[in-house]
Structure formats: structure tokens, C-alpha cells
Amino acid sequence: MYNPPESGVDSLEFIEVLNNSNASVNMTEWTLEFGTFSFTIPTLNLGAGQYQIFSVNAVAFQNNFGKASIQWANG
């Protein structure tokens, strides 16, 4: 969710990655890049059918959506 409908800082921005294959995928050291945004994923093995959420603010994301996420470094 890019630029969520909140005023001020976009603390609820997130990216969700889904492994829709039948095999596990090692995403360690993969880099997500969108325009000027870049984030290298820490150690992560994503099982078949699993998803992972990356967010700009893990605490705000947990409080708002009730789900854990990996926080990316902003800036």
C-alpha cells in the first residue's frame, strides 16, 4: 500500500510478497527497489504459499492491522 490515506507521515506504507509456488524460496539478500526506494531483505526463507509483509513502521502496522511485519529502513 503506497501512500495510505492518513494525514502527515505515511506510517502505514507496506509491501506484501507472496510465494505462490510449490517450493520454498530463500529471499535472503534480495533487494526490493521502486524508484528511489531500496531495501535489502535480511535472512528470510519464504515457504510455499507463505507471504511476508515489509513496512515502513512495524509498530504502527501491528497496531493498525494486527499483523507482524519486517520494518524497512526509511530514508
Contacts in CASP RR format, 6 or more apart in sequence:
PFRMAT RR
TARGET T0000
AUTHOR 0000-0000-0000
METHOD contacts of the structure
MODEL  1
MYNPPESGVDSLEFIEVLNNSNASVNMTEWTLEFGTFSFTIPTLNLGAGQ
YQIFSVNAVAFQNNFGKASIQWANG
1 12 0 8 1.000
1 13 0 8 1.000
1 14 0 8 1.000
2 13 0 8 1.000
3 10 0 8 1.000
3 13 0 8 1.000
4 10 0 8 1.000
4 12 0 8 1.000
4 13 0 8 1.000
6 12 0 8 1.000
10 56 0 8 1.000
11 56 0 8 1.000
11 57 0 8 1.000
11 60 0 8 1.000
11 61 0 8 1.000
12 55 0 8 1.000
12 56 0 8 1.000
12 57 0 8 1.000
12 60 0 8 1.000
12 61 0 8 1.000
12 64 0 8 1.000
12 65 0 8 1.000
13 55 0 8 1.000
13 56 0 8 1.000
14 53 0 8 1.000
14 54 0 8 1.000
14 55 0 8 1.000
14 56 0 8 1.000
14 61 0 8 1.000
14 69 0 8 1.000
15 32 0 8 1.000
15 53 0 8 1.000
15 54 0 8 1.000
15 55 0 8 1.000
16 51 0 8 1.000
16 52 0 8 1.000
16 53 0 8 1.000
16 54 0 8 1.000
17 27 0 8 1.000
17 46 0 8 1.000
17 51 0 8 1.000
17 52 0 8 1.000
17 53 0 8 1.000
17 54 0 8 1.000
18 49 0 8 1.000
18 50 0 8 1.000
18 51 0 8 1.000
19 25 0 8 1.000
19 46 0 8 1.000
19 47 0 8 1.000
19 48 0 8 1.000
19 49 0 8 1.000
19 50 0 8 1.000
19 51 0 8 1.000
20 49 0 8 1.000
21 48 0 8 1.000
21 49 0 8 1.000
22 48 0 8 1.000
23 47 0 8 1.000
23 48 0 8 1.000
24 45 0 8 1.000
24 46 0 8 1.000
24 47 0 8 1.000
24 48 0 8 1.000
25 45 0 8 1.000
25 46 0 8 1.000
25 47 0 8 1.000
26 44 0 8 1.000
26 45 0 8 1.000
26 46 0 8 1.000
27 41 0 8 1.000
27 44 0 8 1.000
27 45 0 8 1.000
27 46 0 8 1.000
27 52 0 8 1.000
28 41 0 8 1.000
28 42 0 8 1.000
28 43 0 8 1.000
28 44 0 8 1.000
28 45 0 8 1.000
29 40 0 8 1.000
29 41 0 8 1.000
30 40 0 8 1.000
30 41 0 8 1.000
30 44 0 8 1.000
31 38 0 8 1.000
31 39 0 8 1.000
31 40 0 8 1.000
31 41 0 8 1.000
32 38 0 8 1.000
32 39 0 8 1.000
32 41 0 8 1.000
32 54 0 8 1.000
32 72 0 8 1.000
39 54 0 8 1.000
39 72 0 8 1.000
39 73 0 8 1.000
41 54 0 8 1.000
41 70 0 8 1.000
42 70 0 8 1.000
44 52 0 8 1.000
44 70 0 8 1.000
46 52 0 8 1.000
52 69 0 8 1.000
52 70 0 8 1.000
53 61 0 8 1.000
53 67 0 8 1.000
53 68 0 8 1.000
53 69 0 8 1.000
53 70 0 8 1.000
54 69 0 8 1.000
54 70 0 8 1.000
54 71 0 8 1.000
54 72 0 8 1.000
55 61 0 8 1.000
55 69 0 8 1.000
55 70 0 8 1.000
55 71 0 8 1.000
55 72 0 8 1.000
56 71 0 8 1.000
56 72 0 8 1.000
56 74 0 8 1.000
57 71 0 8 1.000
58 68 0 8 1.000
58 69 0 8 1.000
58 70 0 8 1.000
58 71 0 8 1.000
61 67 0 8 1.000
61 69 0 8 1.000
62 68 0 8 1.000
62 69 0 8 1.000
END
